[in-house]
Amino acid sequence: MIEVPLPGCRPEPLGSYLKALGVLRLVGQQKDPDARGRWHGDTFTLASALHETDLVAFLRDEYHPAPLVAPWNSGSGFRVPGKRPEAEQTLQMIEASSGERLAAYRAAIRAGRQVVAEGERRGWRDPSGTQFWDKKHKARVVELCRARFPDVAVAWLDAAVVLAEEPEFGVPLLGTGGNLGSQELSISFMQRLGEVLCLRSGRRAPSPEDSAGWLRAALFADSAGPAVEGKVGQFDPGAAGGVNSSPVGSAESVVNPWDYVLLLEGALLFASAPARRLGASSRGKAAMPFMFGTSPAGFASASSSESAKGELWAPVWRRPATAREIGHLIGEGRAEWQGRQAGTGGEMVRAAATLGVDRGVDTFVRHVFVDRLGQSPLAVPVGRVRVRDAQDVPLLSRLDLWVDRVRRRKNMPATVAAALRRFDTAAFGLATRGGPAELQQVLVAAADLETGVGRAPAFHKGPPDLRPIQGLAASAWVPHLDDGSAEFRLAVALASQHDDGGAGLRRLLRPVTRSRQTPGLVWSEAPAPVAGLGHRPIHDVLALAHARRSVEARASSDGEEARPASGEREAGIGVQTAYRWRIAAPGIDAARFAADDLDDTRVGEWLGALLLLDWVAEPVDVSGWFVPSHDWRALAPTAWVLLAPFFHGRPIPVSSDTTVHLRPEADWLGRLAGGAVLPVVDAALRRLRIARLDPAVTDGGIVQRTGPPGPRLAAALLFPITTQDAAALIRRIVPPPLT
């Protein structure tokens, strides 16, 4: 085989991509059945028996055009004579031809005229005369066309109209039944054929040399052969003309006639077999392969107010394939997400990231069909999505179920709609790029969406009720979220804390609570007990949350402060604020937070995201976080070193046969949150002495002056640490030998 690069055939714009398909289809069907094509970078390469000159000669001198006729459209030239003279003359030009190359075309036009005559006999014409056919009979016209057309003409019908239970005329790739605004594609195709096949006569009629020049420019990006004025439609936004299309304001639409002919020939591959959406929500509706509802995410120019007709995801492959193989690939249109056919661009990008598409595809070029500046639609290339086996994207499946319930509800508030759009953008970013940062953005956006839903009772109340997000297993998410940062580890330690029944920081920081009637979370009638997450400095929010936790812990013991257990050194009664279940933070990370040596904003962002996860169902393995280190204790703020063991919540071994259970006094956190550090430090030193631990530090004033402010200290004490780290902190305050 001879491999011929075609630099004029590129993955974008859409017309150039379709042109490549057209070359492969025509050579494979009419010249060399073994011809294969592939994408090498941004260039389409054809491998066949044809040299470069042979390819040009075949297309110019031998190629038999597919007959594109559309008698169901008013502008197709089949209407009452005199209504559309240009279209009528174009049909007559083809009918007047005598060569073998257009024999099938002439037969298709004859069949079209028979359809029109039969439709008139049956009374299907529009009685008002404003349309060609009565709307209620137009589907019957299409069905009659399918019955009367020669086989070679049916492909265009299948590409322009999807025949399902009811014919669907709104196919984004080819407009409305083959119409793009005022442009009737079949007529434009015939007009361009008149130029490349030299069917016109007269002084300015194109010559075979002109046709060869246009063809070389189309295939090999040669400059020979100037483009002609003519509508290119939505397939090449750069050549479509209109407002701001030239330095002087606007320009006429121009087209290389061979470009136009070949792109529509390529579009016929999308008619091989309409894809059938098998998901329950699709109700068996047929749709064109790799075409989806628009997801306004994943491209910089996306706008929620922009009118979009849909998306086409054009597959790009590197392994050589025949036209038959590509026809099967496109005709099948396999794009599965969560066990069903993808229905939107957002689902398609998930399918591409989880190998829910044909394994022969390497990349998809995403084209969005949009109306801009009040013009006809344009197919705007908005990015490329690589097919990959992402391990983090499947995590979206359960979250998508909740988001889809939000998406389907009526009367959506503007704030919820904006948050939903941010979620879609974040999910698109995860599917295309992946990584902990992108996955975190998904959770942050989901938390914002949940907050918006929670603040709109009329929206989230049923039936059925739209409950808060739940069921996202932390054991599955954490390994993919872990970016190796101290900020992440601290946020995990905070988010994971809970008591029996699952009550934890989420209940304090979000307007959610546990249901008394059914398992799981429900919306709280009141605002979150501690407001400001995501808006106020995180150390202020955590200080208030810790103080609130202290109040609730004291109330839960009916006003009685907990006493030390027997066998432990007594340090006085106190209120235990530590949660029963938690993932400990490395002591060095908590110490750095206390010293204001971390990015507080990142801690807050991570916490807001991680609060959505379920930390109860399965354990999370974080054993790799704890690397032995002794230097950090000497650098930790003394006030935190002194107080952290009191908030540990577990017995702490201070010698081989002695443990101590330290508890904070009831007012410590309130004092710290208010900035009063010295009274708390003095009380802590006194309690150590009561427990027969002799602290090396005796001057509370020095501890206060060298330590962090009270609110930061109260926040830092909320981080759970290991018993080993708590014992190490006591050893720093109380040097051995311990007695």
Buried (B, 14 or more C-beta within 10 A) or exposed (E): EEEBBBEBBBBBBBBBBBBBBBBBBBBBBBBBEEBBBBBEEEBBBBBBEBEBEBBBBBBBEEBBBBBBBBBBBBBBBBBEEEBBEEBBEBBEBBEEBEEEBBEBBBBBBBBBBBBBEBBEEEEBBBEEEEBBBBEEBBBBBBBBBBEBBEEBBBBBBBBBBBBBEEBBBEBBBBBBBBBBBEBBBBBBBBBBBBBBBBBEEEEEEBEEEBBBBBBBBBBBBBEEBEBBEBBBBBBBBEBBBBEEBEEEEEBEBBBBBBBBBBBBBBBBBBBBBBBBBEBEEBEEBBBBBBBBBBBBBBBEEBEEEEEBBBBBBBBBBBEBBBBEBBBBBBBBBBBBBBEBBBBBBBBBBBBBBBBBBBEBBBBBBBBBBBBBEEBBBBBBBBBBBBBBEBEBBBBBEBBBEBBEBBBEBEEBBEBBBBBBBBBBBBBBBBBBEBBBEBBBBBBBBBBBBBBBBBBBEEBBEEEEEBBBBBBBBBBBBBBBBBBEBBBBBBBBBBBBBBBEEBBBBBBBBBBBBBEEEEEEBBBBEEEBBBEBBBEEBBBBBBBBBBBBBBBBBBEEEEEEBBEBEEEBBBBBEBBBBBBEBBBBBBBBBBBBBBBEEBBBEBBBBBBBBBBBBBBBEEEBEBEEBBEEEEEBBEEBBBBBBBBBBBBBBBBBBBEEEBBBBBBBBBBBBBBBBBEBBBBBBBBBBBBBEEBBBEBEBEEBEEBBEEBBBBBBBBBBBBBBBBBEBBBBBBEBBBEEEBE
